[in-house]
Amino acid sequence: MSTTTPVTEAAQVAQVPPPNRPPSATRRSGLGMLFVTPLAVVVTVVFLVPLGVLLFMSFTDWPLLGGPTVNGVENYAAIGENELFLGAIGFTLIYTVLTTIVIFGVSFLLVAVSNARRRGARFYRTAFFLPYVVGTASAALIWFASVNDQNGIANDVLLKLGLTDGPWGFLSTPGQALFTVLTLVVWKFIGFQVLVLLVGLQAIPGELYEAARMDGAGTWQRLRYITLPFLRPTLALLLILSVTGSLLAFDQFIVLTRGGPDNSTITVMFAVYNTAFQQFDLGKAAALSVVLLLALVVLNTVQFKFLRPKED
Amino acid sequence: MALQQTFTPPHATTMSPEAEQKRPPRRRLPVGLRARSAAATGGYHLLSGLLAAVFLLPLIWVALNSIKSTTEANQQPPTWFPQSFSLENYAQLATYGEGIWLYAANTLVICLLVVVGSVLISVLAGFGFARFEFRGKKLLFGTTLLILMVPYATILLPLYIVLNTIGIGNTVFGVALVEIMFQLPFSVFLMRNSFESIPRELEEAALVDGCSTFGALRHVSLRLVMPGVVTVALFAFIASWNEFLAPLIFLNDGSQYTLPVLLVSLRSGAYGVVDYGALQAGVVIAVAPVLVVYLLLQRYYVSGLVNGALRG
């Protein structure tokens, strides 16, 4: 993204120094640095330094309550033999693909509903968006209370609709647990996606549709040749956000499934957490963090380079 | 990229009532078509209403359960509408652990630190970036945006070490600092754009009148960027109030727990028995403040998404 536009640069050049305060270049530069000092301090202390420590940590044997001993690339080599890690990586990838597909599918339906020029559309938009403001931990607890097999409302709905004749174990098999988390994630996050798509849609000039209609383009053609090309950057951004968010999933799993049943729903972040704070092995946990981090950096770079070429 | 955007971009009207009024009046249709259009309207509201109900039902059910008696809230099968009215569940929470209000107060303290910290740092830095040229400007701005690419979850382990080393491990300040850090990319970006979008002539006039640069920022420019400040504060508030992972990891004493962390311990139950009434009352306490704040300041939230999140 650009930091200055030609307009503001021109404005800087044309700027006339105030008469009784000749601002020397160095003084103004010093003043500017003063304004950004708090930011620089925070970014250094809680971002850059920890990032460096993370890299170092991943090359050491570092028990949580002890000191580090450098052990080279051992932690990275051990990832391939660590069943917890491999299982977590596999599960996270499956979860990411499923979440992304489901959220995209459902969001198109919700966008169609809330983009309609009808009375009440605004109310529906707000209804879809509200869960997004609810914290993930709280949302997971709402789900926990709703799907429990004694007095959860989800089972009651299924019973009343005649879909089951006994309690359906929402969390009892790996497949059911994954399904239940998917419903939670759709409920919690889809409002954001709908809102972003609506913003994208409204940025498309209405005249284009009118012109296309005059030329005899049907609904499908208008969607294919106007809507989709215009929404491309928005869709790319949403894709990346969805993938990134899913790769980092943690709260919903530690609260709702606790990784179960049979450790089948342990995500990468969950494995990092367990390794560091249950097994007290910072080195191994750091190596897995670095792998995750690299995956995210690669994803973001790809997105920046290829998927959003129309910026500026 | 349009940096000169104001904080009520055309899209923000998505959620505002004025948009509804500005639309051209509906054409009156011939009688036959009117019947068809009534049917379409009915169908639309049936579908959308159903979808909206699905989204709102979990929230409504939790709220209703929280005001049932403890017995009714744990009853099997569940009741939909309360047959009893009681604040028992809330009373239960008042004596849970060290009392729910202590945990609510903890959450609020961290929240306020994060809001004040994010606003202060981003206003100063935004002003510095928008108005001054200095060495390392691009580097610092780029590094701040890099925080987006390196999700904080991956650097939690080294952060834990760094906070302990500088003596703010296991304190609300440590947690607040970490949470401020992940607000920074969004808030600094937003504030820089806010300052760039207001004319600098006003500040220059203030300088001529003998104001210091800082005085000009405080008395003149700050008022003009107030919508941006509200947006930064709102995002910081919602994120911090809902944050689960950072307090979970950085606070060790039970008396320092925040609401999300405490609620998750309620999910474990006492002796394996979960009190669903108390749990859901706790969820209401955790969710109600953000929902109210969001509904009141919706406009700023949407414009923040449009101006910050989507452009970042």
Interface residues (C-beta under 8 A of the other chain):
Chain A: M1 S2 T3 T5 V7 T8 A11 Q12 Q15 P18 P19 N20 R21 R28 S29 G30 L31 G32 M33 L34 F35 V36 P38 L39 A40 V42 V43 V45 V46 F47 L48 V49 P50 L51 G52 V53 L54 M57 L109 L110 V113 S114 A116 R117 R118 R119 G120 A121 R122 F123 Y124 R125 T126 A127 F128 L130 P131 V133 V134 G135 T136 A137 S138 L141 I142 W143 F144 A145 S146 N148 Q150 N151 G152 I153 D156 L159 W187 G191 F192 L195 V196 L198 V199 Q202 A203 T234 L237 T244 L248 F250 D251 I254 V255 M269 V272 Y273 A276 F277 L282 A285 A286 S289 V290 L292 L293 L296 V297 N300 E311 D312
Chain B: M1 L3 Q4 P10 H11 T14 M15 P17 E20 R23 T41 Y44 H45 L47 S48 G49 L51 A52 F55 L56 L57 P58 L59 W61 V62 N65 A73 N74 Q75 Q76 P77 P78 W80 L120 I121 S122 L124 A125 F127 G128 F129 R131 F132 E133 F134 R135 G136 K137 K138 L140 F141 T143 T144 L146 I147 M149 V150 P151 A153 T154 I155 L156 L157 P158 L159 I161 V162 L163 I166 L177 V178 I180 M181 L184 V188 E196 R200 E204 L207 V208 T213 I238 W241 N242 E243 F244 L245 I249 P260 V261 L263 V264 L266 R267 V274 Y276 L279 Q280 G282 V283 A286 V287 V290 L291 Y294 L295 Q298 V302 L305 V306 L310 R311
